[in-house]
Amino acid sequence: MWEERAHRARREIAALAAAGLGIGELHAAAIQVIGTAVGTELTCWAAIDPETLVISTMISGETRIPPEYEPRLAEAEYSAAEPHTFAALARRREPVAKLSDLPDRERARSARLNNVWRPLGLDSELRTLFLADGACWGAAGLVRAGRDFTDRETEFLAAVAPAIAGATRLAVRSEARAGAPGGHSAIVVLGPRGELRSATPAAREWQDGIDEIAPGRFMLMMHVMAVGARAATTGAFRARLRDVRGRWAFFQASPLIGGDDEQVAVTIEPASGDLLMSLLLVAYGLTSRERDICREVIAGHSTADIAGHLFISAHTVQDHLKSMFAKVGVRSRGELVARLRPDSPGSPGSQV
């Protein structure tokens, strides 16, 4: 019975992928598909940037987390001490995880459980990742009260998750390629609790465009950036977001040195060119070597130049190009550049 349910769910997810839905629409429809087999009181689905492992979009089922709990959930998600965060599961390539499987000591220190789920009357959580070709494209948290998730339900989600990952990756490709140009650079300064201290005028434009997708999303993201910046070992925390107009923004947060309290500066840059191309290279499943060659092609270098730069033979370059063309669905270098970097100043399609 469960095998048939999983097969039917994968078929429905494939149909959603073929419909060309955006990420939000896709996940909203997929929540309905999964809900017919696995009941929850609350479910939150996230699209995750495979390069930064930061949540880029989030959507809930029919019941949404009360807004006052969203900062608590975000803070727990980016805390180094929190068990079973999406990023930690992605690094371990762990497709499903139940909170009840943790040792009592680890479960007892979960801020997610103590500060969000239990105050809402919930006590069981199951998380699943959407992994494709080793990259994490999204994740879902399913929560309910009174009964834990069964092994059958866990196996069902593990069986369906790869189909959701593939569909999410297709939606990311579509949204990244269709990204609208525009927007201005902005700076936001946040206080110790992620509250807004000051901002340049352009920040309001980004806030309006992001909040139109989901009210309050911009400031929730600012809270995430503040938490992430303080926890990051590199001293910087990065994320990519898309606003209602289809414009992508690249966020980078770093703690400010000096001053009376722990402030964080967030820079916002319109994400185009290289900042989106790197996402597309992963979305098309290009290997590390293929990505290197693709960047060389976009830079306008010939086969001989690429071979010399990467210390490989010209024959090997051509083999990689054939593989890249097949993955991206193009037939020439010019088409490859147009698909991955339409704003490139020149097309190297005629070079050999």
N, C-alpha and C positions, 0 to 999 in steps of 0.2 A: 504493500500500500504506500509506504513512504517513498520507495523507489519511483513509483508511478507519479506521486506528487512532485518529486524533484524533477522528473522528466518533463512533466507538464509545465512546471514553473520555468524551467530553462527555455522551453519553447516560447512561452509568453514573453520572457525577457528578450529573447532574440527578435521577436516581432517588434518590441518597443525600440530596440536598437535600430532596426531597419526603418523605423518611422522617422528617424532624424530628429529626435527630441533633444532639447537642451538638457543640461545636467539636472536642474531643478525639476523639470517636468518628468524626466526619466526616473529620478529617484522617488518622486511622489507616486508615480504609477507602479513602480516596483514595490513600494511599501504595501500597496494594496494586494499585489500578488503574493508576497510573503505572508501577509496577515491572514490569508485564508488557511494557512497551514500552522503558523506559530502565533498564538495569541499573546498580546501584550497590553499593559495599561498605558505604556509610553514607549515610543521609539524615535530615535534621532539618527538620521543618516548624514554622512559627511562626504564631500569630495575632498580628496587629499592631494596636495602637490607632491608628486613622486620624488622631486629633488630635495625639497625642504622638509617633507613629512608634516607640514602645517595644514590645518583645515582651511580650505578656501571657500567652501559653501556648506551650509547645513540646512536641513529641512526636517520637520517633524511630521508625525502622523496626525490623525485627527485631534489628538490631545497634545497640546504643546506644553513644554516646561514653563511654569510661571516666570515672567521676565526677571523677577528679583533673584531667581535661582541661577540664571544663566551665567553671571560673573563667577559664581561659586564653581559651577561646572567647568568653565574655561580655566579658572585658576588651578583646579585639580588636574585638568588634562595636560597642563604644561609644567606640572611640578615634578621634579626629579624623584621625589619620594613616593609618588602615586603608583600603585600597581596596575598593570594592564592598561596603560595609556595606549592610544592608537599608534603613536610613534614607536613605543617600545615593542609592541606586538609586530609592527612592520619590520623593525630591525631584526627581529627573531624569525621573521617569515612564519609567524604563528597565525593560521587562518581563523581559528575560533578559540575563545577563552571564556570560561564561566568564573564569575567572582567567587562562587562557592568552592571551586577547585583550589583556591589559595589556602595556604596554612592559616589557622585562626589568627596568628599574630599579624600576618600581612593584611588579612581582610579587616582586622580591627583598626588598622591605621589608614584605611582608605577614606580620603576626604570626600570622594564621590559618594560613597555609601553613607557616611556619617552626616555630611553637610547638605546633601541633595536628595538622595533616594529615600532614606529613612524619614526625614521631615515630611516627605510627600507620601508616606505610607507604603513605600516600595522596599523590597528586600532582596530580590533576585535579579541578576543582570547577566546577559549573554552578549558578548561582542564578537563580531565577525569582520574580517578584512576582505577587501576586494583586490586580489592580487592577480596580475597578468604579466607573464615573462619576467618575474622577479621584482616588478614595480608595484607599488601600492597606489591605487587610484581612488580609493574610498574606503569607508568603513561604516558599520551600523552598530548602534547600541540598542538592545532590546531589554526592557525592564518591566517587571510585574511583581505582584504581591501574592503571598500565600503558598506558592508552589514553585519549586526550582524548575529550570529548563531540563527536559529529559535528554537522554542520549540520542533518541530518535530525532528530536528537534535539532540538536547540535549537528548530527550527521546530515540532516536535510539542508541546513544552512551552509555547511561545508561543501555540499554537492552543488548548490545553486550559486554560491559566491563567485566562482570563476566566470560564469555567464554575466553576472552583474558587472564584474570588473571589465570584461570586454566591451560591454555596452557603454560603461562610463568612459572608457578610453576613447571610444568613437565620438562620444558627445564632447569630450575635451578637444579632440582634433577639430571638430566642426566649430566650436566656439573660439578656439585660438586662431584658426585661419580667418574667421569672420570678424576678428577684433577690430573695432572701430578706432581710427586714429583720433588724437586730440587729448585735451587735458593739459594741465600745467603742473609743474613741480610744486610741492607744498611741504611745509614742516609743521609738526604738531609736538608740543611739549606736554608731557603727562606728569602728574604728581605721584606720590608713593602708592596710592590705591588705584592708579590708572585713570584718575580724574583729569579732565582737560584743564591745563593751566594757561596755555596760549597757543595760537595757531596763525598761520599766514592765511590771507583771504582765499587762496586756491583750495585750501583744505575743506572749506564749506561746500565747494562745488563737488568734491569727491564724496563728502558725507551725504549730500542730497542724492547723488546717483546711486550710492550703495544702500542707503536707507530706503530708497524706493523699492528695492527688491524685498527687503525685510526690515520693518521699523526697528531702529535701535541697533542695527547690525554694525554700523561704523564704530560706535563707541564700545560695543562688545569686542570688536576687533582691536581697538586701541588697548583695551584691558588685556587681551591676549598678548599683544606686542609687548606691553610693559612686563607682564609675568615672564614671557619668553626671554626678553632681553636680560632680566636679572638672573635667570637660571642658565643662560647660554655660557658654555665654557669658552667660546670664542669672543665673547663680549658683544656679539651682534645677533639679531634674530630677524629672519627674512620670511616674507610671504608674498603671494600673488593673489590679487582679487580682480573680479570683473564687476563693473557697475551696470545699471539698468540700460545704459546706452550702448553697451557692448565694448566699452573701453576697459582695457586691462591696466592695473596699477601694480607697481612693485613697491612693497613696504619694507623698510629696514629700520630696526629699532636698536638703539645703543644707550646705555646709562650715561648721564652727564656727569662729568667730573667737577667737583667743587659745589658750592651752594650749601644751603642749610638742610636740605632733605634729599631723598633719593628720587631725582627726576630722570625721566627717560625722554629722549628725542626720537621722534619717528619721522623719517623722510619718506615722501611719496613721490614716485617718478612714473610718468606714463610708460607702461611696459609695451615695447614694440621691438622690432629687430631682434637682436641677440637675446633679449630677456624672454621673448616668447618662442624664439626658434629652439632654444634648449628644451623647452617643454614639448614642442612638436617632435623633436628628434626622439625623445623617450616615448611619446605617444604612438609613433610609427614603429616602435620596436627595434630601432637601429642599435647595433652593438656599439661598444665603446670605440672600436676601430672605425666602424662605419661613420660614427659621428665625427671623428677626426677628419676623415676624408670629405665628409659633407661640408664641413667648415672651410676646408681648402677649396672645394668647388665653388662655394658661395663667394669666396675671396677672389675668384677668377683665375686660379692657378691651373696650369696644364697638367696632364697626366705625368709628364716627366718631372715637373716641379714637385707635384704631390709625392711621387715616389722618393725623390731626394729628401724632401722635408721629413718624411715619416720613416725613412730607411727601409723601404720595401720595394719590390720590383714593380715595374709598370704593369706587368701581367696581373699581379696581385691587386693593384689599384682597379684595373678593369673588372676583375671578378667581384670586388666589393661594390663597384658601381652597378653591376647587373643585379646584385642582391638588393641594393638600395632602391633601384628603380622599381623592382617587383614589390617591395614592401610599401613604398609610397604611392604606387600606381601611376608611374610616369614612364616616359620612353626616352627622355633626353636630359642633359644637364640643365638646359634652359627651363624645361618643365619642372625639374626638381627645385630649382631656385624659385620659380614662380609659386610653387606649392608651399615651400617652407619659409621663404623670405621674399615676399612680393615687393617689399620696399627696398630691395638691394639696388644699388646704383647702376649695376651693369649685369648683363647676363653672360655667363661663360659657356653657353650652350654650344657655341661653334668651335670651342677649343678642343684639342685632342690630347 
